[in-house]
């Protein structure tokens, strides 16, 4: 899961928790708000009535010892003013029940005593709790809708902000790691960001890539220089050994030892040539300007390698289901790639075995497959078959230097060809080459 998705998911979950808590607490909050609002209204009514009494006198409401009472038609509110005992004192707001015209009604009642002249009066102002509760549900709905709207807006804002803040990280991953071709030897281009962590990451990755590029360059230079330098003394030693064979005074035992030395020099020269070829491929010293057809290339391969099939009586079948023109390739390298794969299929095959080379379109890709009935490759060895000098167990008894498949991989990478391998021990292996569209001219 992407970091941005995780952040958005976390923000959404946290807001959902907040909404849940808010929904649970909302009735109590609304009730308290309504109660507070009602209490404030009752106090304002009390203050207004006391102001009228102060200005106009108590007789406005009470004449003598009579009491004053006023109810709204639906009994939602009432005001009561009575004479109270001289020492009676009260100043409260609380819920109480009142009998009004034979109906018992719950009220929120403000009770307040005050003196006018020498008399003590009790003022009661009430509002029915039912009428107070009527506004609770609408207020809850309004508050919930506002909350949902705000949560959605904040989620969108979080998404936009996380996308903006993580954009430099995505650029770093995309340009410095995912699309990086090692060794690229490109100039450092700073990713613009105000986040110090991303700045540090960008610089650290650049330094790491720079170190890798230097190591690649040193390896290439060493292989290239070493290969060039070794070729001359090897050739000289081969010539001297050949000259010694022509001398009459060389004993037979010495000739046998010279023959062994010549075989060793031949192997050393073969390894050196292979390393030099790999170095030249990786340094892109070859051009991709050749053209040929699949049928022609595979026929040339058959003509070249057919003599090797006779030792084990192996049959080689060419199945060119879809013949296409190959363009923008290096024919010499592509021939070497196929030659190495078929040569391995012969080397590790059983007597009277089979090799099938097929070329066809499959799932929108043009593929060339080399399948054999050989000894196969162990599952634990498959990830390492293209490593240089990594000698597989199956090759321990063979005259192999462990460089055939690395050459195949280098040539494939040079042509942007994808290689996949399927192998079962005791049954055989299948190497599949998927060629890129830029090397195919389907209109043959």
Order of alpha helices (4+ residues) and beta strands (2+ residues): alpha-beta-beta-beta-beta-beta-alpha-alpha-alpha-beta-alpha-beta-beta-alpha-beta-beta-alpha-beta-beta-beta
